[in-house]
Amino acid sequence: MNTMNKAEQAFWDILATGVAPSVASVRAKLDGKGSHKQIQEAVKSCWETLGQDIAYFRRNPDIPNEILSMAHEIWFTARKLSGKSLEEGASND
């Protein structure tokens, strides 16, 4: 898994604990590994994604929570699998 994917995973893991992720907290979760720039880009991207998701769901409040939970799980799994696919593809070169 590349730094960007690891940083994004760390972001979501930290957020799931109820703490607002920052570049510093993501870097700490990665044991200080990864470039500051890549981690910063990943954190910015995750915050933008979260903001877009919240805006969408605020505009569509009639979507049942069960559907939202399933959609979130599918999206999360797809992102994890896409990171693995990218990693596997790079190792096959």
N, C-alpha and C positions, 0 to 999 in steps of 0.2 A: 504494500500500500504506500502511495507516495505521500509526501509531507502535507499537501493540500487536503487529501482525503483523511489523513490522520487528524489534522487540525479541525476539519469539519466534524468528524466523529467526536473529538474531544469537546468541541463547542456544544453539541447536542447533549453529550453526557453531563457536562457541567450545568447546562440549562435545566436538565431534568431533575437536578437536585434543588432547584429553586433559586439558584445563584445566577446573576447576570454575568455571562462569560466576557472576558476581556482578553486582549492579546497576551497579557502577563499570565492570566490563569490558564489559558489554553497552552501556552509554552510550558508552564509548570507541569501540567498534566502530561505533556510529552517529554517530561524529564529534561527540559532545556534543549531538546533536539529540534532541528528544523530552522530554516532562516526566518528572521523576524518579518521580512517582507512577505513571504508565503503565508505565514501564520496570520499576519495582518490582513492579507487579501481574503483568506478563508473566513476569518471572523467577520469582516465587512460583508462578504457574500451571504453568510448565514443570517446576519441581522437583516439584510435586505430581503432574503427569502422569508424570514419570519414576519417581517412587516407586510409583505405582499400577501402572505397567507392570512394574517389577521384582517387585513383590509378586505380580502375576498369574503371571508366568513362573516364579517360585519355587514357586507352588502347582501349576503344571502343567509339571513338568520333562520330561515325555514328549513335548512338542511338538518335532518336528525343527527344527534350526537353519535349514534352508532355508525352512520355512514361516514361522518367526519373521521372517526377513529379508524375505520377500515381504510379510508383513503390515505390517511397519514401513515399507517403501517405499510401500505403498498408502496407509497412514495419513499419511505425510509428504506425499505428493503431494496427497491430498485436502485437507490443511490449507493447502497452498500455493494450490491452486485456489480454495478457499473465500475466502481473502484477496483473490485477484484478482477473484473474483466480487463481493465486497463493494465493492471499489474501483471496479469497472466500474459497478456499480449506482449508486454515489454520484455518479459523473461523468455518468450519464444523467439525473439529476434536474434 
